């Protein structure tokens, strides 16, 4: 095929007899094919990649047998993650995000300066008390909070840390009081239902007797008793056993109150007057005491009054 190459490159007006110049054709052929001999080398260089990093092996090598160091390195997924963490830590330090720890043997001056740099009040009384909306501090809680200020200052709590503790405590107390109120209401309703069933028509009478009995106590005793709580936290006034005892005691102390509804000193006179009015009707067999729709009720009433009068006389 050399002749074909010559024909394609030779001038169209060349004479057929000028064949000697064709002796240069072999020199031009290598030049044309030279780039092809270097192409494979170029292609091989561009497709060769660096060997993959073995991060697990690198971690072990860096740790040099230090298990704690190895565990810290295992927190990072790659060397790049280690570098990122290092840069972030340096930025935090340079930006003031990391503060120096308080020396174990710090002088009073160093302690004061360290507290100032870390947002800790100079004195316990400098702590403010700021609660979230809806949360309050009772008068009983104020001495406790004042004492906690001292504890917080010794522990070097910041204002925000103290606020978090106080708000958490106030929330817990608020929840406890709300839950207790619900329980006490349920106890009260259950007690009312039980005593209504037990006392029947004398339910209100017995409550009045209890109230009248407690009214005879020295000033403040009634309030202390009704505000007291049993060992399980139940208000004394909600406990049916306590109410039964108070009602029985009131009846025993002043039996006249069971028929007059009063603990006053004039109850006996009232009973005597009511019995006298009934005795006047007893002499007439046609009276309301003996006949009519109220006869049975009136006779029962007279027996109650007579029973109470006998109890009073026995006590006397």
Secondary structure, 3 states (H helix, E strand, C coil): CHHHHHHHHCCCCCCCCCCHHHHHHHHHHHHHHHHHHHHHHHHHHHHCCCCCCCHHHHHHHHHCCCHHHHHHHCCCCCHHHHHHHHHHHHHHHHCCCCCCCCCCCCCHHHHHHHHHHCCCCCCHHHCCCCCCCCCCCCHHHHHHHHHHHHHHHHCCCCHHHHHHHHHHHHHHHHHHHHHHHHHHHHHHHHHHHHHHHHHHHHHHHHHHHHHHHHHCCCCCHHHHHHHCECCCCCEHHHCHHHHHHHHHHHHHHCCCHHHHCCCCCCHHHHHHHHHHHHHHHHCCCCCCCCCCCCHHHHHHHHHHHHHHHHHHHHHC
